[in-house]
């Protein structure tokens, strides 16, 4: 068997291995196991980790010199992916596996059911049959999950209880849909729903009665391994230094904009940053006169902004835009809201044929409306939609590499989007409101410096990581209170958003720091390309080539993406 044959065989095994997770199949558009729920047991996690490690070792043994550039790169990416999967399944918090401390019924049950209902293009009877099958499996799933849990983390218990409280409303939507289309097995679905809701009530009682812990940290060594397995080749100390530098530079920019805008709007010259932000939120609040309902007004504005930004970049030919892409803008389902602070994007399923469609979720409430203003909406669309996450991931979803379609490269994705938030202002997207939007954007972008600090602190337990030169109270023994004080001080987020941000920081180890890390690495890559191409490419021509190469490379950490740029002669 040739090296290429061995590689192709291993890629097929990788795909089969990843497709064993029913929720991943829904998310990725793989038509397997769609009527099942994940196995939440520790024994299943251990078995998956062992399988991942065995497959990783086989990729490691491939002779890279006998493979072409792209296959050799994919082999390295597959190794990284599998090593990360094995580690995530088994690392401990204290003396117990993290999975033993993490109740995830809301996510494991709700995510798959919602996506089958909202975005699966198959005929409704097929989707409803799979949802019914999932509902029937909920009692057994909850029994296995309850058996897995051992002194769960108190914050995560509260999160799961909040999420599962919303699941009956999701199930009710399923029942309504079954009735509306005359689903043949709707009585079976109704029985499954009833048993599922009884099981959820029983699980909630058991979860409330469990002894819990506030211990959250995994320690320095595990934190370093988590960062390494995200493909980030920088030390925790360097990432912390980046956060301090970024926040200091951003504060200087915000202060200059504060003075400029105070003069422009004839405000007190000494108005605070926080008070100016509140004043701008008031002035640029979404108007509701044409809608009557503030939530619908905000959703309508987002949809209009989606069309406006697409027109702007198309006229200037700034980014390659696939013909077969689309995005839907939705209000965040209730069971997801505790972990989605303001907005999020569910990327196009990369293994589904047809139009590559993203779901953009917006967490909307009266309390959160200051997060969705005429200044914030453009930034959110740029970040989550086009030219941000949706464009990058819709393009990546069409990449021929199976490995790259399985990769989730957070710092590549978040580095791209946070770079674009500034880039679109630099090229004049907001016109006369550029300074106002830049002020709001820099306040929002301050979160990515705080995220590094909080992520490192939540992982390691080292309180010194919270010290990023910001004057606020970091002394609380409650890690969430100390971290929340930092986040609120640098961003001005409303309390509801602060708490939702902290929820997902605490569970998505190593992801929050990817925003600033990716932003820094992407800017370094573009700077190095500009230096290498001096005299050959500059201005918008340089931008276009950078955008095209970045987007068409597929998903991979930026350190690996640099290889693609080097292979094409764009950087040294």
Secondary structure, DSSP 8 states (H G I E B T S, - for coil): --HHHHHHHHHHHHHHHHTTSHHHHHHHT--SSTT------HHHHHHHHHHHHHHHHHHHTS-GGGS-HHHHHHHHHHHHHHHHHHHHHH-EETTEEHHHH---HHHHHHHHHHHHHHT--S-HHHHHHHHHHHHHHHHHHHHHHHHH-SS-BHHHHHHHHHHHHHHHHHHHHHHHHHHHHT-TTHHHHHHHHHHHHHHHHHHHHHHHHS--B------HHHHHHHHHTTT--S-HHHHHHHHHHHHHHHHHHHHHHHHHHHHHTT--TT--HHHHHHHHHHHT----TTTSSHHHHHHHHHHHHHHHHHHHHHHHT-S---SSEEEEEEE--TTTGGG-SSEEEE---TTS-SSEEEEEEE---GGGGGGSSTTHHHHHHHHHSTTTHHHHHHHHHT-S-HHHHH---HHHHHHHHHHHHHHHHHTTTTGGGHHHHHHHHHHHHHHHHHHHHHHHHHHH--GGGG-SS--S----SSHHHHHHHHHHHHH---HHHHHHHHHHHHHSTTTTTHHHHHHHHHHHHHHHHHHHTTTT--HHHHHHHHHHHHHHT-S--HHHHHHHHHHTTS--
